[in-house]
Amino acid sequence: MPDRAPESVIIRPWPKVVFLYPTFVCAAIFFLLSWLGIGKTEGQVGSTVLGNTFLLLLFLNLMVFSFDFSRIKSITIVIAAIAIVLAVLWIDTKADITGWLGGLFGRIDIQMNTSFYGFLAAGLGFLLLLVFVNSRFNYYEVNAREILHHHGYLGDIQRWSTEGLEMNKEISDVVEFLLLRSGRLIFQPATSKKAIVLDNVASVNRIEKEVNDLLSVVAVRLNQNPGPG
């Protein structure tokens, strides 16, 4: 039996801060490891491995906010990284460059204590919780007849008709798509000159399919004509 189309589809656009969840998860895990004493050395609190790993992950995570990783740019970066690795391996046959690089990076000693990981995880967790709560009061609902924008803590609603509605999907950032399967949805109601642009929609492909299924069922019902009596 085929799946029935949903009666309505809820769409929640998220702020970019949600892409910091890898840093939050890493800080929480490293807090537990540091609190349990894993990686402690004599006279120091924390671990070089933990500190170096965390800072590297933080820098990589912040790159999501710094650049838009389009498909072409992402492919270029991957090809460039492969070329650099191959060049280093080729040079290593002439000189011990990997040993030199290993010694260089081995001297990096970043120390972060338990309190740092704990407070950072708590702060990011609280911020993400606020964003989650706010998303319960600021979201879009698409049903058979209209698009509703629920916003404000007093339940304000803005409405657009779905008659003649056009919908487009854009996935312009590959990294953001990998993190939350997110993308942009653009609705252009026939009754409005201004498009409805929803950024950072998680699971954007699933949402697009559900809206298409909903609107296609509505179109079929509208196009049905009674046969001759």
Secondary structure, DSSP 8 states (H G I E B T S, - for coil): ------SEEEE-B--GGGGGHHHHHHHHHHHHHHHTTTT-BTTBSS-HHHHHHHHHHHHHHHHHHH----HHHHHHHHHHHHHHHHHHHHHHTTS-HHHHHHHHHHT------HHHHHHHHHHHHHHHHHHHHHHTTSEEEEESSEEEEEETTTTEEEEEE-TT-EEEEE---HHHHHHH--EEEEEE-TT-SS-EEEEEETTHHHHHHHHHHHHHHHHHHHH------
